[in-house]
Amino acid sequence: MSVIYVLLAISITVAVFFFVAFVLSVKSGQYDDAYTPSVRMLFEDELVKDKTEEDELNKSENQ
């Protein structure tokens, strides 16, 4: 039974450590991305072609 208490204490300690590390990294701005939103509009979205359209184009090119 004492093993459960030790494991519980260790797991809570590790969880608190990772939570503090996460909060500090967010406050320091590590997850901020100021570059991507400003250039996102410059990239064109690629059109998704249907499989049937590709097959028709391949057939017409082969003839």
C-alpha positions, -999 to +999 in steps of 0.1 A: +000+000+000+029+024+007+041+019-029+008+035-041+015+066-020+051+068-033+040+065-070+012+090-064+036+115-050+061+110-078+034+114-105+020+145-089+055+160-087+063+152-124+029+166-134+035+198-115+070+201-130+057+198-166+028+222-159+052+248-146+075+243-176+046+247-199+034+279-182+069+294-183+073+286-220+040+302-229+048+333-209+082+336-226+065+335-260+079+303-273+046+293-289+040+327-305+041+327-343+042+362-357+055+352-391+031+326-405-002+346-403+013+375-422+024+354-452-004+329-453-024+350-477+006+349-502+004+311-507-021+298-531-044+269-522-038+240-544-069+227-562-079+191-555-087+173-588-111+144-589-098+110-599-121+111-629-107+143-642-072+130-641-082+098-659-099+118-687-068+140-691-046+109-693-068+093-719-069+124-741-031+128-739-025+092-748-046+094-780 
